[in-house]
Amino acid sequence: MALSGHLESLKKKHHDMSEAIEQAQRSPGVDGLELASMKKQKMRLKEEITRLSD
């Protein structure tokens, strides 16, 4: 049960990160390095979700 709760938490963080990235991309003057960092964090979340799901 704890693992499924952790997975749901990771999926929510991944979804929230996706929305934050989309919003940042629409904003003028967004820092490219910050955006790249956000994308890397989103990728790490996805990798952890995949690893725990298998």
N, C-alpha and C positions, 0 to 999 in steps of 0.2 A: 504493500500500500504506500509506503514512503517513497518508493521509486516512481510510482505513477504520479504522485503529488509533485515530486521534483521535476519530472518531465513536463507536466502541465505548467509549472512555473517557468521553465526554460522556454517553452513554446510561447507563453505570454510575453516574456522579455524579447523574444525574437520578433514577434508581431509588433510590439511597441517600438523596437529599433527600426523596423521597416517603415513604420509611419514617420518616425523622427527623420529618417534619411530622406524620404519623399518630401517632407516639409522643408528640410534644409536645402534640397536641390531646387525648390521653387523660390527660395529666398535669394534676393540679390546680395552679392557680397559675401556669400558663405565661404568660410575658410576651407580650401581644398584639402589641407592636411587633416583638419578636424573631420571632414566628410570621409576621407580615406580611413581614418581611425574608426569611425562609426561602422563603416562597411566591414572592416576586419573583425570588429567585435561581433557583428551580426553573423559573420561566417563562422567564428569560433562557437557561437551559440548553436548554429545549425549542425556543426560537426559533433558537438557534444550530444545534441538531441539524437542524431543518427547513431552515434556510438552506443548510447544507452538504450535505444530502441531495438537494437539487434540482439 
